[in-house]
Amino acid sequence: MDYQGLKALIITHPQWPSVTNADLVTWVNNKIISKEHETLPSGTVLSTILSYTAEWTPISDANKQLVRDILYTFSGEGIPTAAGTPARSALVAILGTNTKSALAAAISYTISRAENIGIIEPVAIWHIEEARRLAGL
């Protein structure tokens, strides 16, 4: 556990220092920081496309082949999700509205305040107590 990092985080709480240890545990573990995956696995994209076959069916054969090529080309490292990347731009231009919405949802995720500073494990009350003790807080 990174107690120095945890100490630095907990003193940013709006009610610091009067907030309870139990409230701090909830606060540091609360998943509120929005992040985005840099890539999506081809399998995730394919599963999403297959969930919306009514949107897939009317796509031209040439565009279906382009989607297949993208899925195959990026099958190892994942399809880039950054706006403006050629693979993403092509998929956005080809796929239907519901498919794109589902993929956008798959790109986004949330992490806790603790995870955002590099603390991987869930913070427990004894971690808060130790961070306060070590910091003399």
MDAnalysis code that builds the backbone (N, CA, C; Angstrom):
import MDAnalysis as mda
import numpy as np

u = mda.Universe.empty(411, n_residues=137, atom_resindex=np.repeat(np.arange(137), 3), trajectory=True)
u.add_TopologyAttr("name", ["N", "CA", "C"] * 137)
u.add_TopologyAttr("resid", np.arange(1, 138))
u.add_TopologyAttr("resname", ["MET", "ASP", "TYR", "GLN", "GLY", "LEU", "LYS", "ALA", "LEU", "ILE", "ILE", "THR", "HIS", "PRO", "GLN", "TRP", "PRO", "SER", "VAL", "THR", "ASN", "ALA", "ASP", "LEU", "VAL", "THR", "TRP", "VAL", "ASN", "ASN", "LYS", "ILE", "ILE", "SER", "LYS", "GLU", "HIS", "GLU", "THR", "LEU", "PRO", "SER", "GLY", "THR", "VAL", "LEU", "SER", "THR", "ILE", "LEU", "SER", "TYR", "THR", "ALA", "GLU", "TRP", "THR", "PRO", "ILE", "SER", "ASP", "ALA", "ASN", "LYS", "GLN", "LEU", "VAL", "ARG", "ASP", "ILE", "LEU", "TYR", "THR", "PHE", "SER", "GLY", "GLU", "GLY", "ILE", "PRO", "THR", "ALA", "ALA", "GLY", "THR", "PRO", "ALA", "ARG", "SER", "ALA", "LEU", "VAL", "ALA", "ILE", "LEU", "GLY", "THR", "ASN", "THR", "LYS", "SER", "ALA", "LEU", "ALA", "ALA", "ALA", "ILE", "SER", "TYR", "THR", "ILE", "SER", "ARG", "ALA", "GLU", "ASN", "ILE", "GLY", "ILE", "ILE", "GLU", "PRO", "VAL", "ALA", "ILE", "TRP", "HIS", "ILE", "GLU", "GLU", "ALA", "ARG", "ARG", "LEU", "ALA", "GLY", "LEU"])
u.atoms.positions = np.array([
    [0.847, -1.187, 0.000],
    [0.000, 0.000, 0.000],
    [0.886, 1.240, 0.000],
    [0.562, 2.195, -0.828],
    [1.276, 3.472, -0.898],
    [0.639, 4.433, 0.108],
    [1.123, 4.400, 1.330],
    [0.532, 5.213, 2.387],
    [0.777, 6.702, 2.181],
    [1.911, 7.054, 1.604],
    [2.168, 8.475, 1.329],
    [1.195, 8.993, 0.269],
    [0.976, 8.201, -0.758],
    [0.005, 8.575, -1.782],
    [-1.401, 8.640, -1.218],
    [-1.733, 7.672, -0.356],
    [-3.048, 7.652, 0.275],
    [-3.227, 8.874, 1.168],
    [-2.188, 9.217, 1.930],
    [-2.250, 10.416, 2.776],
    [-2.494, 11.656, 1.920],
    [-1.739, 11.772, 0.836],
    [-1.907, 12.930, -0.048],
    [-3.326, 12.997, -0.614],
    [-3.902, 11.833, -0.893],
    [-5.268, 11.793, -1.419],
    [-6.284, 12.176, -0.346],
    [-6.175, 11.588, 0.835],
    [-7.220, 11.811, 1.836],
    [-7.255, 13.262, 2.321],
    [-6.143, 13.947, 2.286],
    [-6.179, 15.348, 2.736],
    [-6.807, 16.265, 1.694],
    [-7.143, 15.734, 0.529],
    [-7.882, 16.524, -0.463],
    [-9.390, 16.411, -0.277],
    [-9.838, 15.576, 0.664],
    [-11.276, 15.442, 0.929],
    [-11.817, 16.801, 1.381],
    [-12.986, 17.206, 0.892],
    [-13.526, 18.528, 1.217],
    [-13.738, 18.793, 2.717],
    [-14.015, 17.756, 3.510],
    [-14.210, 17.956, 4.946],
    [-12.980, 17.570, 5.773],
    [-11.842, 17.495, 5.134],
    [-10.628, 17.144, 5.850],
    [-10.352, 18.224, 6.887],
    [-9.935, 17.929, 8.086],
    [-9.594, 16.655, 8.690],
    [-10.712, 16.050, 9.538],
    [-11.897, 16.654, 9.534],
    [-12.962, 16.168, 10.425],
    [-13.697, 14.940, 9.892],
    [-13.450, 14.539, 8.672],
    [-14.140, 13.384, 8.088],
    [-13.699, 12.097, 8.792],
    [-14.637, 11.161, 8.947],
    [-14.322, 9.904, 9.638],
    [-13.532, 8.966, 8.730],
    [-12.869, 8.022, 9.339],
    [-12.134, 7.009, 8.565],
    [-13.073, 6.213, 7.670],
    [-14.249, 5.868, 8.202],
    [-15.221, 5.104, 7.406],
    [-15.665, 5.904, 6.181],
    [-15.897, 7.204, 6.368],
    [-16.283, 8.045, 5.231],
    [-15.141, 8.150, 4.219],
    [-13.918, 8.201, 4.704],
    [-12.761, 8.258, 3.800],
    [-12.623, 6.979, 2.985],
    [-12.880, 5.836, 3.606],
    [-12.832, 4.567, 2.873],
    [-13.811, 4.618, 1.710],
    [-15.031, 5.043, 1.984],
    [-16.038, 5.153, 0.926],
    [-15.587, 6.140, -0.138],
    [-15.087, 7.276, 0.288],
    [-14.693, 8.336, -0.629],
    [-13.545, 7.919, -1.552],
    [-12.503, 7.299, -1.008],
    [-11.360, 6.922, -1.854],
    [-11.686, 5.754, -2.778],
    [-12.644, 4.891, -2.375],
    [-13.017, 3.736, -3.209],
    [-14.157, 4.027, -4.177],
    [-14.778, 5.204, -4.073],
    [-15.892, 5.565, -4.933],
    [-15.409, 5.714, -6.388],
    [-16.013, 4.959, -7.284],
    [-15.605, 4.971, -8.695],
    [-16.281, 6.128, -9.418],
    [-15.561, 7.250, -9.479],
    [-16.121, 8.452, -10.097],
    [-15.216, 9.072, -11.164],
    [-14.025, 8.549, -11.338],
    [-13.086, 9.106, -12.305],
    [-13.326, 8.423, -13.658],
    [-13.705, 9.209, -14.646],
    [-13.982, 8.658, -15.986],
    [-12.691, 8.457, -16.758],
    [-12.591, 7.312, -17.391],
    [-11.442, 6.959, -18.230],
    [-11.965, 6.336, -19.516],
    [-11.080, 6.183, -20.485],
    [-11.424, 5.503, -21.730],
    [-10.337, 4.499, -22.084],
    [-10.775, 3.339, -22.543],
    [-9.822, 2.344, -23.035],
    [-9.165, 2.890, -24.299],
    [-7.867, 2.682, -24.438],
    [-7.159, 3.134, -25.635],
    [-7.469, 2.251, -26.831],
    [-7.840, 0.997, -26.559],
    [-8.218, 0.066, -27.624],
    [-9.387, -0.782, -27.142],
    [-10.103, -1.350, -28.093],
    [-11.126, -2.349, -27.787],
    [-10.735, -3.634, -28.496],
    [-10.864, -4.772, -27.835],
    [-10.565, -6.039, -28.496],
    [-11.500, -6.257, -29.691],
    [-10.969, -6.849, -30.736],
    [-11.789, -7.151, -31.917],
    [-13.006, -7.982, -31.534],
    [-12.843, -8.897, -30.598],
    [-13.954, -9.737, -30.161],
    [-15.080, -8.925, -29.544],
    [-14.738, -7.885, -28.803],
    [-15.750, -7.012, -28.219],
    [-16.509, -6.267, -29.309],
    [-15.782, -5.772, -30.284],
    [-16.413, -5.050, -31.388],
    [-17.315, -5.996, -32.175],
    [-16.823, -7.192, -32.470],
    [-17.630, -8.164, -33.210],
    [-18.886, -8.544, -32.432],
    [-18.748, -8.806, -31.160],
    [-19.920, -9.153, -30.338],
    [-20.955, -8.040, -30.351],
    [-20.482, -6.813, -30.302],
    [-21.389, -5.667, -30.328],
    [-22.095, -5.582, -31.677],
    [-21.357, -5.765, -32.764],
    [-21.957, -5.748, -34.098],
    [-23.016, -6.841, -34.214],
    [-22.708, -8.023, -33.707],
    [-23.654, -9.143, -33.790],
    [-24.894, -8.925, -32.931],
    [-24.789, -8.050, -31.943],
    [-25.949, -7.719, -31.116],
    [-26.933, -6.811, -31.848],
    [-26.482, -6.222, -32.936],
    [-27.321, -5.301, -33.706],
    [-27.327, -5.717, -35.177],
    [-27.729, -6.957, -35.428],
    [-27.706, -7.479, -36.800],
    [-28.625, -6.709, -37.738],
    [-29.690, -6.124, -37.226],
    [-30.586, -5.333, -38.080],
    [-29.851, -4.132, -38.667],
    [-28.849, -3.629, -37.972],
    [-28.046, -2.524, -38.509],
    [-26.923, -3.034, -39.416],
    [-26.484, -4.261, -39.204],
    [-25.408, -4.852, -39.994],
    [-25.893, -5.271, -41.373],
    [-27.070, -5.852, -41.443],
    [-27.596, -6.431, -42.682],
    [-27.592, -5.451, -43.862],
    [-28.056, -4.219, -43.705],
    [-28.108, -3.324, -44.872],
    [-26.775, -2.713, -45.305],
    [-25.723, -2.964, -44.549],
    [-24.413, -2.409, -44.919],
    [-23.936, -3.076, -46.210],
    [-23.321, -2.290, -47.068],
    [-22.837, -2.821, -48.347],
    [-21.780, -3.896, -48.124],
    [-21.644, -4.783, -49.106],
    [-20.640, -5.849, -49.006],
    [-19.232, -5.281, -48.882],
    [-18.955, -4.196, -49.595],
    [-17.619, -3.581, -49.529],
    [-17.334, -3.062, -48.113],
    [-18.332, -2.431, -47.488],
    [-18.138, -1.926, -46.132],
    [-18.070, -3.054, -45.107],
    [-18.836, -4.121, -45.334],
    [-18.731, -5.287, -44.445],
    [-17.323, -5.868, -44.502],
    [-16.765, -5.926, -45.697],
    [-15.403, -6.446, -45.841],
    [-14.404, -5.527, -45.153],
    [-14.605, -4.224, -45.260],
    [-13.710, -3.284, -44.585],
    [-13.772, -3.490, -43.064],
    [-14.967, -3.695, -42.519],
    [-15.103, -3.962, -41.080],
    [-14.366, -5.254, -40.723],
    [-14.543, -6.284, -41.533],
    [-13.831, -7.551, -41.278],
    [-12.319, -7.343, -41.304],
    [-11.853, -6.566, -42.283],
    [-10.416, -6.292, -42.394],
    [-9.897, -5.564, -41.150],
    [-10.671, -4.608, -40.657],
    [-10.277, -3.875, -39.454],
    [-10.220, -4.828, -38.262],
    [-11.253, -5.656, -38.114],
    [-11.277, -6.615, -37.000],
    [-10.081, -7.558, -37.076],
    [-9.753, -8.024, -38.271],
    [-8.634, -8.950, -38.433],
    [-7.296, -8.236, -38.196],
    [-7.138, -7.064, -38.791],
    [-5.873, -6.331, -38.687],
    [-5.522, -6.004, -37.242],
    [-6.539, -5.653, -36.463],
    [-6.300, -5.246, -35.078],
    [-6.625, -6.346, -34.073],
    [-6.672, -7.590, -34.542],
    [-7.047, -8.696, -33.655],
    [-6.031, -8.929, -32.540],
    [-4.809, -8.531, -32.737],
    [-3.790, -8.726, -31.707],
    [-3.747, -7.624, -30.682],
    [-3.633, -6.393, -31.134],
    [-3.449, -5.278, -30.195],
    [-4.717, -4.519, -29.850],
    [-5.796, -4.785, -30.528],
    [-7.054, -4.082, -30.269],
    [-7.245, -2.912, -31.211],
    [-8.490, -2.554, -31.406],
    [-8.838, -1.459, -32.320],
    [-8.696, -0.134, -31.578],
    [-7.928, 0.814, -32.136],
    [-7.740, 2.105, -31.470],
    [-9.071, 2.835, -31.284],
    [-9.223, 3.476, -30.126],
    [-10.478, 4.173, -29.816],
    [-10.348, 5.689, -29.879],
    [-9.148, 6.199, -30.046],
    [-8.955, 7.653, -30.068],
    [-9.654, 8.262, -31.276],
    [-10.312, 9.381, -31.029],
    [-10.994, 10.089, -32.118],
    [-9.985, 10.441, -33.206],
    [-10.407, 10.271, -34.437],
    [-9.562, 10.614, -35.574],
    [-8.664, 9.504, -36.078],
    [-8.549, 8.394, -35.332],
    [-7.737, 7.295, -35.840],
    [-8.472, 6.662, -37.020],
    [-7.741, 6.218, -38.042],
    [-8.391, 5.708, -39.252],
    [-9.368, 4.557, -39.009],
    [-8.994, 3.598, -38.170],
    [-9.884, 2.450, -37.925],
    [-11.175, 2.908, -37.252],
    [-11.050, 3.735, -36.244],
    [-12.254, 4.232, -35.557],
    [-13.109, 5.055, -36.510],
    [-12.495, 5.934, -37.262],
    [-13.251, 6.769, -38.204],
    [-14.009, 5.930, -39.216],
    [-13.374, 4.877, -39.706],
    [-14.042, 3.997, -40.675],
    [-15.231, 3.294, -40.033],
    [-15.044, 2.782, -38.819],
    [-16.145, 2.099, -38.139],
    [-17.297, 3.056, -37.833],
    [-16.978, 4.267, -37.436],
    [-18.014, 5.259, -37.159],
    [-18.809, 5.569, -38.421],
    [-18.118, 5.646, -39.552],
    [-18.794, 5.953, -40.811],
    [-19.677, 4.803, -41.299],
    [-19.327, 3.577, -40.931],
    [-20.019, 2.399, -41.469],
    [-21.131, 1.892, -40.552],
    [-20.884, 1.813, -39.267],
    [-21.801, 1.126, -38.350],
    [-23.037, 1.967, -38.020],
    [-24.080, 1.279, -37.603],
    [-25.344, 1.924, -37.265],
    [-25.309, 2.636, -35.922],
    [-26.317, 3.435, -35.691],
    [-26.400, 4.280, -34.497],
    [-26.352, 3.482, -33.198],
    [-27.152, 2.431, -33.087],
    [-27.171, 1.637, -31.850],
    [-25.854, 0.911, -31.630],
    [-25.259, 0.428, -32.690],
    [-23.966, -0.256, -32.586],
    [-22.900, 0.724, -32.092],
    [-22.884, 1.914, -32.670],
    [-21.906, 2.924, -32.251],
    [-22.126, 3.340, -30.799],
    [-23.368, 3.472, -30.383],
    [-23.651, 3.833, -28.985],
    [-23.150, 2.760, -28.024],
    [-23.374, 1.501, -28.382],
    [-22.913, 0.399, -27.532],
    [-21.385, 0.352, -27.474],
    [-20.733, 0.610, -28.591],
    [-19.268, 0.629, -28.601],
    [-18.730, 1.800, -27.789],
    [-19.389, 2.950, -27.888],
    [-18.968, 4.108, -27.088],
    [-19.072, 3.792, -25.602],
    [-20.130, 3.088, -25.214],
    [-20.290, 2.693, -23.815],
    [-19.187, 1.720, -23.393],
    [-18.748, 0.866, -24.308],
    [-17.692, -0.101, -23.992],
    [-16.330, 0.579, -23.847],
    [-16.160, 1.712, -24.482],
    [-14.890, 2.444, -24.405],
    [-14.723, 3.096, -23.038],
    [-15.797, 3.625, -22.484],
    [-15.737, 4.363, -21.225],
    [-15.817, 3.434, -20.021],
    [-15.122, 3.809, -18.967],
    [-15.198, 3.094, -17.700],
    [-14.831, 4.064, -16.585],
    [-15.101, 3.691, -15.352],
    [-14.758, 4.547, -14.222],
    [-13.833, 3.813, -13.260],
    [-13.010, 4.599, -12.593],
    [-12.109, 4.065, -11.574],
    [-12.264, 4.891, -10.301],
    [-11.758, 4.362, -9.215],
    [-11.834, 5.066, -7.930],
    [-10.744, 6.132, -7.842],
    [-10.918, 7.004, -6.857],
    [-9.882, 8.013, -6.597],
    [-8.554, 7.322, -6.259],
    [-8.637, 6.226, -5.507],
    [-7.422, 5.497, -5.135],
    [-6.748, 4.898, -6.371],
    [-7.534, 4.270, -7.244],
    [-6.965, 3.701, -8.466],
    [-6.326, 4.791, -9.318],
    [-6.919, 5.964, -9.310],
    [-6.418, 7.062, -10.130],
    [-5.023, 7.509, -9.704],
    [-4.664, 7.288, -8.444],
    [-3.302, 7.639, -8.000],
    [-2.384, 6.419, -7.962],
    [-2.876, 5.282, -8.460],
    [-2.031, 4.096, -8.577],
    [-2.209, 3.043, -7.509],
    [-3.183, 3.218, -6.620],
    [-3.451, 2.204, -5.600],
    [-4.411, 1.194, -6.207],
    [-3.923, -0.008, -6.422],
    [-4.689, -1.017, -7.148],
    [-5.699, -1.719, -6.250],
    [-5.290, -2.044, -5.033],
    [-6.179, -2.798, -4.139],
    [-7.219, -1.863, -3.517],
    [-8.391, -2.405, -3.173],
    [-9.378, -1.573, -2.472],
    [-8.817, -1.101, -1.136],
    [-9.082, 0.142, -0.817],
    [-8.601, 0.713, 0.437],
    [-9.558, 0.307, 1.556],
    [-8.994, -0.203, 2.652],
    [-9.775, -0.607, 3.819],
    [-9.566, 0.411, 4.933],
    [-10.382, 0.307, 5.958],
    [-10.311, 1.277, 7.057],
    [-8.934, 1.273, 7.722],
    [-8.306, 0.102, 7.830],
    [-6.977, 0.055, 8.465],
    [-5.922, 0.748, 7.610],
    [-6.138, 0.820, 6.290],
    [-5.208, 1.574, 5.444],
    [-5.313, 3.071, 5.758],
    [-6.547, 3.538, 5.918],
    [-6.759, 4.948, 6.264],
    [-6.120, 5.239, 7.622],
    [-6.365, 4.358, 8.590],
    [-5.802, 4.546, 9.929],
    [-4.282, 4.597, 9.878],
    [-3.689, 3.705, 9.088],
    [-2.217, 3.673, 8.987],
    [-1.688, 4.907, 8.271],
    [-2.371, 5.362, 7.232],
    [-1.942, 6.573, 6.514],
    [-1.986, 7.774, 7.453],
    [-3.047, 7.865, 8.258],
    [-3.128, 8.967, 9.227],
    [-2.007, 8.842, 10.285],
    [-1.771, 7.627, 10.773],
    [-0.748, 7.427, 11.812],
    [0.624, 7.777, 11.286],
    [0.967, 7.289, 10.118],
    [2.299, 7.535, 9.538],
    [2.508, 9.020, 9.228],
    [1.427, 9.673, 8.888],
    [1.524, 11.083, 8.533],
    [1.368, 11.993, 9.744],
    [1.057, 11.391, 10.908],
    [0.842, 12.187, 12.101],
    [-0.447, 13.001, 12.011],
    [-1.419, 12.452, 11.325],
    [-2.677, 13.187, 11.127],
    [-3.739, 12.750, 12.099],
])
